[in-house]
Amino acid sequence: MSSILTNTGAMVALQTMKGINANLGKVQSEISTGKSVASAKDNAAVWAISKVMESDVKSFDGISDALSLGNSTVTVARQAAETVTDLLTQIKGKIVSAQGANVDRGKIQSDIDALTGQIGSVVGAAQFNGLNLVDGSTASMDVLASLDRSGATTTASSITVQGQDLGFGAYVANDVVTTSGTASTNGDTFVLSLDAAGGTGDFTIADGTNAWLAGDKISLQIGDKSVSYTVSADDVDAANASMANTVPDMIAVGLKNAIDALGVDGLVVNYDSANPGQLSFVNDGTTDLTTSGQYTNAGAGGLGALSQIDVVTNTTDSLNRIETMLQTAVDASAALGSSQMRIEAQADFVGKLADALTTGIGSMVDADMEETSARLQALQTQQQLGIQALSIANQAPQSILSLFR
């Protein structure tokens, strides 16, 4: 049945044209934006995931900046520590040369004083954006390193860089230390002769003129190994002493534990509670384990003992001091170098991670331009055919007029 009121063919052709035009509009949107999912209405789930990932990528850009700032700060500190190490090495060379009999120790001391002043300049200038990691003013620095996501929860993580103390804080000789019955030289350095033949010696910590304080430090060089022990608050708190233990006892036990942890072959360190604060060293091996040491008060800088070096009056004491300070500078350089290596590795990882996330986002929301181009051609052809079909359908009622002629 033909009808002039209801043109079913035109209606079908019109609906087909609407579908073609809608698809053509979507394809044209993909071409203009480059995205197959440009808004939440295109694909709500994929759009939501992509937006969360995009926010993470933006966060990683900020993390990269933080890592760059941290790396620059540590680089300055490391270079300063390495420069200080080189200068201390020069000072050691001059102290060694002062051991000779026919030398002008006064002029050597002048050179040492000049190098000491240069070390102070290096340490004081080793700051980046106001932060100095080598003068003892900064305990640690946290460098923003990552954004860890677990579902909807994110947590920022950091790399902690420990500050180093190469400062010239006030140096004060601490309590009396005796070695095998002899008070240590100048009250703060000592030597135990533990030669390869099996030397023995006693090291006694005693309460002297100055009370032991939390933060006081005892540094030892045993053969080719070094160890240090920092007095804790518990060590000097009488309320924590057990039985008849005194403050020197507590410190001696802490120092013994630190030495034992080194695992020095042939060295035995004994503690006898009957002799307060005393450690007995026994070398039962075949290696020279001569032990030298130094101890400083809590307020002293790591290189505070530089002011005590005097090759004019005591070359042996000066040599003992410079060995300890040189090790302090070497340890600081190594620690800062390790931290910098970790920061650089994290920066490289963050860059690669951001690239991987960006690629992942693209695979979800970016339009496939080859496929889009092919669809565009097909839809344009369909559109032309749809127009023809609609035109034919619209002409159908005209054919009914022939029935009334």
C-alpha positions in Angstrom: 0.0 0.0 0.0 1.3 3.4 -0.9 0.6 6.4 1.2 1.2 10.2 0.8 0.9 10.7 4.6 3.4 8.1 5.7 6.7 7.7 3.7 8.3 4.7 5.4 11.2 4.6 3.0 12.0 8.3 3.7 11.8 7.6 7.4 14.2 4.6 7.2 16.6 6.7 5.0 16.4 9.6 7.4 17.3 7.4 10.4 20.2 5.9 8.5 21.4 9.4 7.6 21.3 10.4 11.2 23.4 7.4 12.3 25.9 8.1 9.5 26.2 11.8 10.4 26.6 10.9 14.1 29.4 8.5 13.3 30.9 11.0 10.9 30.8 13.7 13.6 32.6 11.3 16.0 35.3 10.5 13.5 35.8 14.2 12.7 36.1 14.8 16.5 38.8 12.1 16.7 40.7 13.7 13.8 40.5 17.2 15.3 41.4 16.2 18.9 43.6 13.2 18.1 41.7 11.3 20.8 39.2 8.5 20.7 38.2 9.3 24.3 38.1 13.0 24.6 35.5 13.4 27.3 33.7 11.3 29.9 30.7 10.7 27.6 33.0 8.9 25.0 34.0 6.2 27.6 33.5 7.1 31.2 35.7 4.2 32.6 38.6 4.8 30.3 38.4 8.5 30.7 38.5 8.3 34.5 41.5 6.0 34.4 43.4 8.2 32.0 42.7 11.3 34.1 44.1 9.6 37.2 47.2 8.5 35.3 47.6 12.0 33.8 47.6 13.5 37.3 50.3 11.0 38.3 52.4 12.0 35.3 52.1 15.6 36.3 53.2 14.7 39.8 56.2 12.9 38.5 57.2 16.1 36.6 57.3 17.8 40.0 59.3 14.9 41.5 61.8 15.2 38.7 62.3 18.8 39.6 62.7 17.9 43.3 65.3 15.2 42.4 67.2 17.7 40.3 67.3 20.2 43.2 68.4 17.4 45.6 71.1 16.2 43.2 72.5 19.7 42.8 72.6 20.1 46.6 74.4 16.8 47.1 76.8 17.4 44.2 78.0 20.6 45.8 78.4 18.9 49.2 80.2 15.9 47.6 82.6 18.1 45.7 83.4 20.1 48.8 84.0 16.9 50.8 86.3 15.6 48.1 88.2 18.9 48.0 88.5 18.8 51.8 89.9 15.2 51.5 92.5 16.4 49.0 93.5 19.3 51.3 93.8 17.1 54.3 96.0 14.7 52.3 98.3 17.7 51.6 98.3 18.5 55.3 99.2 14.9 56.1 102.1 15.1 53.6 103.4 18.1 55.4 103.0 16.5 58.8 104.9 13.5 57.6 107.7 15.7 56.2 107.8 17.4 59.6 108.8 14.1 61.2 112.4 14.6 59.9 115.1 16.1 62.1 116.5 18.7 59.7 113.4 20.6 58.6 111.9 24.0 59.2 108.8 23.0 61.2 107.8 26.7 61.6 107.3 27.1 57.8 105.6 23.7 57.5 103.2 24.8 60.2 102.5 28.0 58.3 101.6 25.9 55.2 99.4 23.8 57.4 97.6 26.8 58.8 97.0 28.2 55.2 95.6 24.8 54.1 93.4 24.8 57.2 92.0 28.2 56.3 91.3 27.0 52.8 89.4 24.0 54.2 87.3 26.4 56.3 86.5 28.4 53.1 85.5 25.3 51.2 83.2 24.0 53.9 81.6 27.4 54.5 80.9 27.9 50.8 79.5 24.4 50.2 75.8 25.4 50.2 73.1 25.2 47.5 70.0 27.4 47.9 71.0 28.1 51.5 71.5 24.4 52.5 74.9 23.2 53.6 75.3 19.4 54.0 79.0 19.4 55.2 79.3 22.0 57.9 77.4 20.1 60.6 74.4 22.4 60.5 72.1 19.9 58.8 71.4 16.5 60.3 69.7 15.2 57.1 67.8 16.3 54.0 64.8 14.5 52.5 64.6 14.5 48.7 61.1 13.8 47.3 61.7 10.6 45.2 58.4 9.0 44.2 54.7 8.9 44.4 53.5 5.4 45.4 49.9 4.6 44.4 47.8 1.8 45.9 44.3 2.0 44.5 42.9 5.4 45.4 45.6 6.0 48.0 48.9 7.8 47.2 52.0 8.1 49.4 55.0 10.3 48.7 58.4 8.7 49.5 61.7 10.3 49.9 65.5 9.6 49.8 67.2 10.7 53.0 70.6 12.2 52.6 72.6 12.3 55.9 74.4 15.6 56.6 78.1 15.4 57.3 80.2 17.3 59.8 83.4 18.8 58.4 83.0 21.9 60.4 85.4 23.7 62.8 83.2 23.7 65.9 84.9 24.4 69.2 87.3 21.5 70.1 87.5 20.6 73.8 89.6 17.7 75.2 87.2 15.4 77.1 87.7 13.2 80.1 90.9 11.4 80.8 91.7 8.3 78.8 94.6 6.1 79.9 96.4 3.5 77.8 98.2 0.8 79.8 98.5 3.1 82.8 99.6 6.2 80.8 97.4 9.2 80.3 96.7 10.0 76.7 98.7 12.7 75.0 97.1 16.1 75.5 94.1 14.4 77.1 92.3 13.4 73.9 94.5 11.2 71.7 96.1 7.8 72.4 98.0 4.9 70.8 98.1 1.2 71.7 101.0 -0.7 70.3 99.5 -4.0 69.2 102.2 -5.3 66.9 102.2 -8.5 64.9 104.2 -10.3 67.7 101.1 -10.3 69.8 101.0 -7.0 71.6 98.5 -6.2 74.4 97.3 -3.1 76.0 94.6 -1.6 78.2 92.3 1.3 77.3 90.5 2.9 80.2 87.7 5.5 80.1 87.5 7.5 83.3 85.5 10.5 84.6 87.9 13.4 84.5 87.6 17.1 84.5 84.7 17.2 82.0 81.7 15.0 82.4 80.9 12.7 79.5 77.9 14.0 77.4 75.6 12.5 74.9 77.1 13.1 71.5 80.8 12.7 72.7 82.6 10.6 70.2 85.5 8.1 70.4 87.2 7.3 67.0 89.6 4.4 66.6 91.9 3.3 63.8 92.8 -0.4 64.2 95.2 -1.6 61.6 93.6 -0.7 58.3 90.0 -0.4 59.8 88.3 2.4 61.5 85.4 2.5 64.0 83.8 5.1 66.1 81.3 5.1 69.0 79.1 8.0 69.9 78.0 8.3 73.5 74.3 8.0 73.9 71.9 9.6 76.3 71.4 6.2 78.0 75.2 5.9 78.5 75.3 9.0 80.6 72.0 8.6 82.4 72.7 7.2 85.8 69.2 5.9 86.1 70.0 3.4 83.2 73.1 2.0 84.8 72.6 -1.6 85.9 74.1 -3.0 89.1 77.4 -1.3 89.8 78.0 0.0 86.2 79.2 3.6 86.0 79.1 5.9 83.0 82.6 4.8 81.9 81.4 1.2 82.1 78.4 2.0 79.8 80.7 3.7 77.3 83.3 1.0 77.4 80.7 -1.7 76.6 79.3 0.3 73.8 82.7 0.8 72.3 83.5 -2.9 72.7 80.4 -3.8 70.8 81.3 -1.4 68.0 84.8 -2.9 67.8 83.6 -6.5 67.8 81.2 -5.6 64.9 84.3 -4.8 62.8 85.4 -8.5 62.9 89.1 -7.7 63.0 91.0 -10.9 62.6 93.3 -11.7 65.5 92.0 -8.9 67.8 90.3 -9.8 71.1 88.7 -7.1 73.2 87.8 -8.0 76.8 85.7 -6.1 79.3 86.2 -6.6 83.0 83.5 -5.1 85.2 85.9 -5.2 88.1 87.9 -2.4 86.4 85.4 0.4 85.6 85.6 1.6 82.0 88.5 -0.6 81.1 89.0 -2.6 77.9 91.9 -5.0 77.3 93.1 -5.4 73.8 95.0 -8.6 72.7 96.5 -9.1 69.3 96.8 -12.9 68.9 97.2 -12.8 65.1 100.0 -12.1 62.7 99.1 -8.6 61.6 100.1 -5.3 63.0 97.0 -4.0 64.8 98.4 -0.9 66.4 95.5 1.2 67.5 95.3 4.9 67.5 92.4 7.0 68.6 90.9 10.4 69.4 87.8 11.5 71.2 86.0 14.8 71.0 83.2 16.6 72.8 79.7 16.8 71.4 80.0 20.4 70.3 83.1 19.8 68.3 83.1 19.9 64.5 84.3 16.9 62.6 87.5 18.8 61.8 87.7 20.7 65.0 91.0 19.1 65.9 92.7 20.8 63.0 93.2 23.7 65.4 95.2 21.4 67.6 97.7 20.4 65.0 101.1 21.7 65.9 104.1 20.1 64.1 106.5 22.5 66.0 105.8 20.9 69.4 104.3 17.5 68.7 104.6 15.8 65.3 103.4 12.4 66.5 100.2 13.8 68.0 99.5 15.7 64.8 99.9 12.6 62.7 97.4 10.8 64.8 94.9 13.6 64.6 95.2 14.0 60.8 94.6 10.3 60.2 91.3 10.5 62.1 90.2 13.6 60.3 91.2 12.3 56.9 89.0 9.3 57.6 86.2 11.5 58.6 86.4 13.4 55.3 86.7 10.2 53.3 83.7 8.7 55.0 81.7 12.0 54.3 82.7 11.9 50.6 81.7 8.3 50.3 78.4 8.8 52.0 77.5 11.8 49.8 78.6 9.9 46.7 76.4 7.0 47.5 73.4 9.3 48.1 74.0 11.1 44.9 74.2 7.9 42.9 70.9 6.8 44.4 69.3 10.2 43.6 70.5 10.0 40.0 69.3 6.4 39.6 65.8 7.4 40.9 65.7 10.5 38.6 66.4 8.2 35.6 63.7 5.8 36.8 61.1 8.5 37.3 61.8 9.8 33.8 61.3 6.4 32.3 58.2 5.8 34.5 56.6 9.0 33.3 57.3 8.1 29.7 55.8 4.6 30.3 52.6 6.1 31.9 52.3 8.6 29.0 52.5 5.8 26.5 49.9 3.8 28.5 47.5 6.8 28.5 48.0 7.2 24.8 47.2 3.6 24.1 43.8 4.1 25.9 42.6 7.4 24.7 44.5 8.3 21.5 42.8 7.8 18.2 44.3 5.3 15.7 44.7 7.7 12.8 45.1 5.0 10.1 41.8 3.4 11.2 40.1 6.8 11.6 41.1 7.8 8.1 39.7 4.6 6.6 36.4 5.1 8.6 36.2 8.6 7.4 36.3 7.5 3.8 33.7 4.8 4.4 31.4 7.1 6.2 31.7 9.8 3.6 30.7 7.2 1.0 27.8 6.1 3.2 26.7 9.7 3.6 26.6 10.2 -0.2 24.6 7.0 -0.6 22.3 7.9 2.2 21.5 11.3 0.5 20.7 9.4 -2.7 18.5 7.0 -0.8 16.7 9.8 1.0 16.2 11.6 -2.3 14.7 8.6 -3.9 12.4 8.0 -1.0 11.2 11.6 -1.0 10.3 11.2 -4.7 8.1 8.2 -4.1 4.9 10.2 -3.3 5.3 11.9 -6.7 4.7 8.6 -8.5 1.2 8.4 -6.9 0.1 11.4 -9.1 0.3 9.2 -12.2 -2.6 7.2 -10.7 -4.9 10.2 -11.0 -4.2 11.3 -14.5 
